[in-house]
Structures are given as structure tokens and as C-alpha cells.
Amino acid sequence: MITKSTFCAWRLVPALLLCMHLGSPAQGADAPAGHSAPEVTAKDLDRVFRQETIEIATPDARLHRFNSWIADDDQRRQRGLMFIKQLRPDDSMLFIYPQPMTVAMWMKNTYVPLDMLFVAADGKVIKVVQNTEPLSLKTIESGGIVLGVVELPAGTAARLKIAPGAQVIHAGLSASQP
């Protein structure tokens, strides 16, 4: 079991590694005055994460496609969307865990507000948290057992009517295939 303090420390390691990989100084929201966080772009994420398409079927019989970076190991899950400052409307990140579990997320070093979809092993969305607060240390809990979490640009869930009961379709959610 990872405690919050252990989780916090380990979550920073991939960001530091990414900054070294990108040749940028490792500075975040806590950087001294006059210093800024590293510029991380979608192209930088493409070097660290594989990108695949996910689909979300909503109760109004619509199917929405997103380009998704896949965070399917500890290092990538800990890195997430930290330091990214801009997302396109069809960007997303899919966190996939090794087995179903309760999870908690936070927004430290995440500069853009997000909508978070907590997804059960069968691909069903069990909880939606809209418009998360950038750079916050507030814990955002899954509210149940999940196999994945989808992060979308803030406002996407409301605009597309993504709510609990929506279906996320991706091979990493083994039971989500029709």
C-alpha cells in the first residue's frame, strides 16, 4: 500500500526524469520566484507515452473519440499530465492500473484544469469529477473500485454529456470491448 507521502515522493521522480530527458531544469509549482516550470508540450508527451484512440459512448447514443496518451506502468502513471500547459479538445490521458483498486489522484504540477472519469473494469464510468483545480494537493478519490482513470480537458464531460454510466472503450480495459 502506498501512503500519501510515499505516493507524493514517487510521483515527482518521473517528472524529474522527464525534465532531464527534455534538457529542462526540474522546477515545478514550488520553484523559487523568477523561475518557471519546464515547458512540456504534447510532442514531449509523445516521446514518453504511447498514444492510442479511446472511445466514450454516452447515454445519448453518441460515440466520442479521443487521442489518448496511455499511462500503463508506475512511472507513466506517476508522471501523468504534469507540467503540460495546453491540451487540444480531443486530447486525453488514460491511466490503466494492474488490477482493479481504489485510487486517488491530485493536481500537483498540473497546470490545466481537467475532468476525471473513474472507470470500472467493465469500462463503465462510475464517477466524474469536473473542472479539477490546477496545482492543487487536494486528493481526488475514485469513490469505488476502478481499473482506469481518463483525464480530459475541463468542460469536456459537461459538453459531451459524459456522466456515470458512460462506457469507455479501450483494449486496456479488458471487459470494455462490446
N, C-alpha and C positions, 0 to 999 in steps of 0.2 A: 504494500500500500504506500502510495506516495503522499507525504504530508504536504500541506500548502507551502511550507518553507522550502522543502526539498524540490517541489514542483517549480517554485519560483526560481530557484537557482538553476535548475536544469533547463528551464525554458530559455534562459539567456544564452546558454552555450551555443546553440545553433545560430543565433543571431550574431554572436561574436565571430563564429566560423564563417558565416556568410559575408560579414564585413571584411574579414581578412581575405576571403576569396575574391571579393569585388575590389579590393585595394582601397577601401574607405576606412576611416577611423571608426572604431567601435564606440559610438556615442548614441545615447537614446534620449528619452524624455527627461532623464535626470542629468543630462550633460550640463557643464558649467555655462553660465551666461556667456553669450557671444559665440557659442559653438552650436552647430545644428546636427540633427540626426543624419545618418547616411542616406543619400538618395537611392532608394530602391525602386526599380520600375518593373513593369510586367515582364520585360525581357530578362531582367535579373532573376525573376522567379522561374522563368522558363529554363534557366540553367540548373536550378536546384530541384524543381518538381517536374514530374511528367504531367502532360496536360491531356485530358480526355473530355469527352462530352458527357454531361449528365442531363437527364430529363426529369421534369417535375410535372406530374399530372395533377391538376386541381379539380375540385368537386364540380366546377362548371364545365367539365369535359374539354378542357384545354390542355395542351401539352407544350411546356416551355423548355427550351434548350439553353444550356449554359456551357461556356468553355470553363472547365474546372481544373485547377491545379490539385493534384492528389497528394494528400499528406497521410501516407500509409505506414510510416515507421516512426519510432520515438523521436528521432532527430527532426524529421519534417513536421510532425505534429507540434513539437515544441517551438519550431520556427514560425509556422503559420504565416499570417499576413503582416507580421511586424515590419515596421518601417516603410510600408507601402503608403504612398500619399494620394494615389488616384486609382480608381477602378472603372472599367467600362461597364455599361449597364448589363451586359451578358457575361461578366466575369463571376467566378465563384471559386471557393476552395472547399473540397470535400475531405474531411478528416475521417479516416477509417481506423477503427480500433481492432486489436487482435481477437477480441471476443466481446459480446455484449456486456455492458457495465454502466454504472452511473458515472457521469463525467461532469467536470466543472471547467469553465473557460474564463478568461479575463482579457482585458484590452490593453495591458501594459505594452508600450511601444507600438501600438496600433493606432495610426493617425486618422483613419477613416471610420465613420460610423458604419456599423454592419447590422444586418438582420441575421439571426442564427436560427437554423432549423435543426432540432434534435430528432434523430431518425432511428427508429427501432430496426431490428434485424430483418424484418419483412419489408423494409423500405418505407413504412408509414411514418409520417411526421407526427410526433407525439407532443411537441411543444415548439412554439415560435416565440422568440424574443426579438422585438423590433427596435431599431434605432439605438444600438448599444453606444455607450459613451466612450469616445476615443480616450486613450491613455489612462483609463480607469483601472484600479486594482480590485474593484468590486467583483466578487465571484458570481458567475452566471451558471446556474446549475441546470442539469438536464431534466430534472423532475421525474426521472424514471430510468429504466434500463435502455441503453441505446447502443447501436453498433457504429453510428456515424453522426457527424455534425456537418451541415452545409452552411457556409458563410456567404452571404450575398451583399451587394451594396445596399445601404439603408434605404428603405422605402420600397424595395422590390417586392417584399411579401405583401404589403398593402396594395400596391399597384396591380399585382398579378393574382390577388386573392389566394395567396398561399397560406393555409391555416392547418391546424391539426387535422389529420385525416388525409392530407395530400400524399401522393405517392412519389418517392424519389426512385428513379430507375438508373441503376449503375451495377455493373458486374461485381464490384466490391461489396455490394450489399446482396449477398448470395441469394437471399429469399425474395429479392425485389423484382426478379425477372418474371414477366407475365407468362 
